Amino acid sequence: MIPYEIRAALPTDEDQILEVARHLNTVNLPHDRGAIHELLHVSEASFSGTIDINRREYVFVLRDRVRDRVIGTSMILAQLGRRDAPYIYVDVIEEEKYSATLDRHFHHTLLRIGYSYNGPTEIGGLVLHPDYRRVPERLGQFLSYVRFLFIAAHRPLFRPEVVAELLPPLEPDGTSHLWEALGRKFTGLSYAEADMLSKKNKEFIKQLFPETVIYATLLDPQAQEVIGKVGAQTRGVEKMLRRIGFRYAHRVDPFDGGPHFVAETDEISLVKRTRRTLRPHIVPSGTLKSRGLLAALYPGPPFFLSVLGGLDHPDDHGATIEQDTAEHLASEEILTLPLD
């Protein structure tokens, strides 16, 4: 039996996804029933193609098939930045000053808010239940990689650039030093209040944040230290992103200062390595030594299904998979992504 699978999230997953969300509680996957309910209906409309392309939000669920439970999620937001909801970021600009009179040299970090109304695709919402974070199948990698396989399978639906917003160092209670030093003074809101409100309405940011350049030198040292820094909980994600072709964009989140990593979609190694195979060669289960992600697409629920399994590419056109994978996916056309 194949122990784990990833498929499209469905409205019937609401209770179990709410439990998963409790372990992170982010804007993309809040621990809030109403928000999860709406997210799952948008996701179903995204997979079924009944919602505008630039409003699609694809939610994937990782299931433990033995225990019949959802144990993780990941997401793709097809496009950040529309006329009614711009992609908002802060450019991080480095400046050097020197006075010959004083013979003194200074290095300054400048912050300037920016807006895009036709922005990139975003990957996010990756949450894995703590009990499964050290299993040998490397399920966190499975949850992350599957998004790139899906993007490759539906390339015209996604933007030329992909962005990932990583969490910065935060205090145990969730306090953001950058927000306390900057955002709260311009909005009067707490970090949590502003972060949640921005999911639905970004007007307050454009109206209240200063348009001029801000010298980070004027902020307290704790706020300066977190700008563009990756928090301990996402250092593994940073390493993975760099390995597959992402780079720091010198842009950060306007709320917490977390860094944005970007890559050209067609240059991401996982997108480039994803293949389609019609009627792959099938061998007995347990025969193949090399592994990979394998997936199939369907016109209706579950829309998309992916598993980890044996995989071999003997040439540029064909693929060899194992019997249990073929039976589970039950499709003549298989998407494949070899693992390192």
Phi, psi and omega in degrees: 000134175285119189284331185228146175215153172243132177220174175295139176289144181233157180306332180290350179273003191307309184297316183288325178290325176300322178292319177296318182299334181300336184276351178226312177056063178256175178299319180291327180224076183283152176276070185213120186300316181299317180292319179295320179302312181293318181301318183290326177289323175294320180297315179299319178293329178291311180295326181277349178078023182259015178227152181306144184304317185284358177249008184281137176228110184265123178248129178251142176242138174262126183245137167274107185287334179292316180265357179053058181215149173281129183237000180189164178218159165208163189220157167231124171261115190302322180209126169270133175099103173224172181299325181270351182206083183293154170281118185247133182212173176236120175288137177254113187245131179264135181226140176243139178233140178217135176245117177292326181299314181268346187054049180233140183238134181230145175245125181239147171254125180252143179243132179220122182290143180225159183224142174227133180254007180211056194274195187277171166285146178239139169255141181188196174064025181277115179225132177233132180304134183307327182294345187245010187282347181234022177285153186296340182287354179055062187291332176298318177296318178303312180298323181285310185295327186300332180295323181286326173298317180294318177300316180297324181288336182232045189310319182296344182277352188238161189281166180292344181230144176243136179239146173232128180258116183263148179288138176273181172295125177238157175289159181306330179272007178090002180296135174254118181295325179294318180296318181297324183278340188230292187301317181298326182289338180259345183239336184075010181254154172286165179301314182297318180297314181293319181298316181289318180299323184295340178295327184255327188211117181256006184301321184296330179292311182295325182280328189254333180285144179291143179274343183279165177291139178247129177278114179298339178303333182279349180274162180292155185305322181297322179290319180297323186293333185269351184295117179077003181271149179263131179289160182303326184287347181238014178294325176296322178295317178302315180300317179296315182299316179297322182295328184261003172121005179274159178217155175294130187268001186056037172228148180224166177290136182290345182268310187242356179080009179295143186285148172259128175252137184229159175205148171290128187307314185285352179258357177291127188301323182291326176293316182294330185271351180287135181232158171251134178230127177266124181052069180295159175288136185245132178236165181302149179300140180083006183278321188272140179272324180278152186238165178191175171268134178233142186210162176220154179248145182226150181289339179227185181309135008273011177069316185210138180215132182223145178222165169266134182195176177296140184207135175220138176247092181290340176208186185284351187244325185258174176211149176245129180231171184263160186302316183296324177294314180301317180292322182290317182281330174048052180216144178285332179255124184241136172266136183229143176221105179297143175267154181296000000 
